């Protein structure tokens, strides 16, 4: 029997039906859902980020949704620490089920993190201020000098990741690529990855429909309230898709229709990136959204093979 604790991960692109699959599993097992979507952690944006409804949360416990202020950022290391705490708090008779679409979060949990030391607050704050004042491309240009290999995996406009890579280099004298080559301890968990697969062309109209539903459900009012609470467009919470576009509308820079179209375009592009990320992983068992019964049956057999007695 595999002694490592079994963990089920339900992954896939935005809008594919991951929540529905998790609720299908809740009919068969006693589960605790743990979020690994980097946008659904923000308290001010439950509608815009499609967080589970009150009715869905009532089916089983849901963790790490809507708990973070828009002014705070949750990096991969922070997520791993929180997720592990939630897993350890889960009773042995309950099955931890991670649900989300942020590949970096999941990879950091399943494969482990490089043993990077804590970064002094002074360095982190200084780099963060530079990122705000100079922008992501300026940090990226500097990063190309010290870590060209890592630059192949990030983007000039990804201010958060570029700032993180630079602060690590400044604090330790070693770049991200060096740290990521260090040996990582094996995980104490046994992961099953269930993928919800929808081709992009099929997903696109569903995403458009979901955005229309969000707008009908009060997304604009939600953004207005969030702006009153946090009138800082550079705050981490405002960087999410949907948040940016609606903020531009609220500020009078674009029309609501333009915001909707941009939201749809950027969501589709994000879903495409998610599909590309997950297709690189070889240990995912894929199911169509309507095949949740098959996904649950497959999970049940896997748990039996693991010797889980929940």
Secondary structure, 3 states (H helix, E strand, C coil): CCCCEEEEEEEECCCCCHHHHHHHHHCCCCEEEEECCCCCCECCCCCCCCCCCHHHHCCCEEECCCCECCCCCCCHHHHHHHHHHHHHHCCCCCEEEEEECCHHHHHHHHHCCCCCCCCCHHHHHHHHHHHHHHCHHHHHHHHHHHCHHHHCCCCCCCHHHHHHHHHHHHHHCCCHHHHHCCCCCCCCEEEEEEEECCCHHHHHHHHHHHHHHHHHCCHHHHHHHHHHHCCCCCCHHHHCCCHHHHHHHHCCCCCHHHHHHHHHHHHHHHHHHHHHHHHCCCCEEEECHHHHHHHHHHHHHHHHHHCCCC
